[in-house]
Each structure stands twice: as C-alpha cells, then as structure tokens.
Amino acid sequence: MSPAFRRIIYVISYELIAVALTTGGLVVLGFGGGSSGVVAVVASTVAVVWNYVWTTLFEGWERRQDSQTRTVLRRIVHALGFEGGLVVLLLPIVAATLRVSLVHAFSLEVGLLAFFLVYTFVFAWLFDKVWPPIASSA
C-alpha cells in the first residue's frame, strides 16, 4: 500500500469511527441522535479542514526558523495550536446545534478533547498493527 493511500485510509477510517463514537457519546449524555450526529459530522469535517490549514501554516512558519528540527516543544506547540483552534472553531457550533450555553459547550469540548487524546493514541497504534508503515530504505 502506498504511503498516500495509507494516509487516506487512515483519515477516512479514523473519522468514520470518531463520528460514530462522538454521536453515541452525546446520545448517552442525553442529546438527541439527530443533533448529536450533526455535531459529530460537522466536528469531523472542521477537524480535517483545520488540520490541513493549521499544519500548512505551522510548517510554513517552521521553514522560516533557524532550526527545522521537530523537538518535543515544537510538537507540543503544534498540538496545542491545533486543539486550541479546534475548540474556538467548534464552540459556537456545538452550543448552537445542541442548544446549550457556551460554558456547557466548552465543558463538552473539554471532554471531547480528553477522549480524542486517548482515541487518537489507541487508533494510531492499532492502525499501525493492522497496516504497518512502509519501512524507509534510507
């Protein structure tokens, strides 16, 4: 499997499972299935688009730095910028769609961030077990 095709399979399967889990989680919390599904699909779409935009901006900034080494600090800044931007983008959408206050929407977003931290780690680990990355010959 080519690296590009593997990345496409990764993103599609990650997001489909994420939509199902997010919808189910919101339903368990007492929100209707329709509005929960809308939040999950919109959040997934926003996350994919924001990931592309944020990573493009970040890598552009990174190329202008003296050192382009991806240190732990640089990865932390990248992750915090992505997640912070995602919260800002999704907060009004979650509040409006679920008809809750911004404070309640923020608490839901914090819960989703905690969930996705674990989900992303587990998903990536399992994905690599099922479809190992192609080893570099260099």
ZIGI-V841706 format. One record per pair of residues at least 4 apart in sequence whose ideal C-beta (glycine too) atoms are under 7 Angstrom apart, sorted by the first residue. I is the first residue (numbers start at 0). J is the second residue. Records with the same first field share a line. If there is no record, write none. Layout:
BEGIN
I->J ; J
END
This chain:
BEGIN
0->4 ; 5 ; 130
1->5
2->6 ; 133
3->7
4->8
5->9 ; 130
6->10
7->11
8->12
9->13 ; 126
10->14 ; 47
11->15
12->16
13->17 ; 122
14->18 ; 43 ; 47
15->19
16->20 ; 122
17->21 ; 43 ; 118
18->22 ; 39 ; 40 ; 43
19->23
20->24 ; 118
21->25 ; 39 ; 42 ; 111
22->26 ; 32 ; 35 ; 36 ; 39
23->27
24->28
25->30 ; 35 ; 38
26->30 ; 32 ; 35
30->34 ; 35 ; 97
31->35
32->36
33->37
34->38 ; 96 ; 97
35->39
36->40
37->41 ; 96
38->42 ; 93 ; 96 ; 97
39->43
40->44
41->45 ; 92
42->46 ; 89
43->47
44->48
45->49 ; 88 ; 89
46->50 ; 85
47->51
48->52
49->53 ; 84 ; 85 ; 88
50->54 ; 81
51->55
52->56
53->57 ; 80 ; 81 ; 84
54->58
55->59
56->60
57->61 ; 77 ; 80
58->62
61->67
62->67
69->73 ; 74
71->75
72->76
73->77
74->78
75->79
76->80
77->81
78->82
79->83
80->84
81->85
82->86 ; 112
83->87
84->88
85->89
86->90 ; 108
89->93 ; 108
90->94 ; 101 ; 104 ; 105 ; 108
91->95
92->96
93->97 ; 104 ; 107 ; 108
94->99 ; 100 ; 101 ; 104
97->104
99->103 ; 104
100->104
101->105
102->106
103->107
104->108
105->109
106->110
107->111
108->112
109->113
110->114
111->115
112->116
114->118
115->119
116->120
117->121
118->122
119->123
120->124
121->125
122->126
123->127
124->128
125->129
126->130
127->131 ; 132
END
